[in-house]
Amino acid sequence: MTKEPLIKLEGVSKHYVKNKMSIDIFDELDLVIRENEFVAVMGPSGSGKTTLLNLIGGIDRPTSGAITFGGERIDTFSESQLSKWRAANIGFIFQFYNLMPMLTAAQNVELPLLLTKLSKSKRAEHVKTALSIVELEDRAKFYPREMSGGQQQRVAIARAFISDPKVLLCDEPTGDLDRKTAEEILKILQLMVRDFGKTVIIVTHDPEAAKFASRKLYLDKGKFFERRAA
């Protein structure tokens, strides 16, 4: 018996209205992503890659069609249901890290846990573990301005997975990094899939970054073209 896909988009359309003009992003888009996959989404600017991540992450809603996560129709959730669902299932990683400049690395990583009932000591324990996984335990008390871009992105990854989400959504996670540092970050994302059972979806313009994924999708003119990684 085939296991139900983790993420399923069926006939998803997304339209925006700007200056009384309708802008079509997707029209009847289908997609299946299985648990524990590492998927790279590529495509030209304006093809809807970030919109796709926002739809999967419940930040945006489709104009029509169904988005299913673990068998549940998340596109029918209320805003409060979506908020709770995101906190439990989705971790976000961005190109420019989105760290709080006035907080240390440890405090940035701890942020998602402040919404839980964990004690202060338990939160500190989880933060220490998360920073050790991304090899930044010795930078716990450093502020973002005291760290390199690669180190800041590691902090962002630790923050994204500290609450144990099923999926990590990464929007150009290596776009601001040099090749060597980018590869280090991508290897950490591979580790998330291999050792922690996460499903990782990255949007990237970089074919070299996409090579780290097990599956590559090309999004253009609202349609997917797929190539399996070698």
PyMOL commands that set and color helices and strands:
alter all, ss='L'
color gray80, all
select helices_A, chain A and resi 49-56+74-76+79-89+105-115+120-133+137-139+144-146+149-161+179-196+207-210
alter helices_A, ss='H'
color red, helices_A
select strands_A, chain A and resi 7-18+21-33+38-42+64-69+72-73+90-94+167-171+199-203+215-220+223-228
alter strands_A, ss='S'
color yellow, strands_A
deselect
rebuild
show_as cartoon
